[in-house]
């Protein structure tokens, strides 16, 4: 990355991000302000390439292993919700398994996905909780989604996130999570802490790969 022009952070807008790593032809940057690590903007995959990769995933709502995986979020979130809470699963994918898990716990959950369930009407409502599992790492311009989360979650409501945290910089070039060509943003505890401090969230639980945040009233 020698001689490369610094990129602005696509989460907080900081203009002077540092070169973090180059792996093959892919160049990554890290923001010194919010600690987000991200792929250079010129190398982001297009929507067709993303969908081709997503269509390879086999995440079936009835698969016991996948349900256990999602239960890492569904269980601690469900324990904090009041009876009758209604939510939205943002980025549900082709098989809305998490929405089913939450409904089984008594929490009606609508779904949204820009590729598989692009119903803009659900984005014009507010919810007691919003879930976002295995989505953050795919976001090209994450500041936009965080603005959306702020609109979707009622004051006092919950945001439940799941993404594998980047906690070992030295291992990054070999990290399996990085190898997915649609994974373009990598999150650290410091990034969620920054968001909580600056954007009106209370960070309630951090347990890799889950973060639970509550919208301040």
Secondary structure, DSSP 8 states (H G I E B T S, - for coil): -TT------TTT--S--EEEEEETTEEEEE-TTT--EEE-GGG---HHHHHHHHTT----TT-HHHHHHHHHHHHHHHHHS-TT--EEEET--SS-HHHHHHHHTT--EEEEBTTTB--GGGGGS-EEEEEEES-GGG-SSHHHHHHHHHHHEEEEEEEEEE------GGGGGG-HHHHSTT--EE--HHHHHHHHHHTTEEEEEEETTEEEEEE--
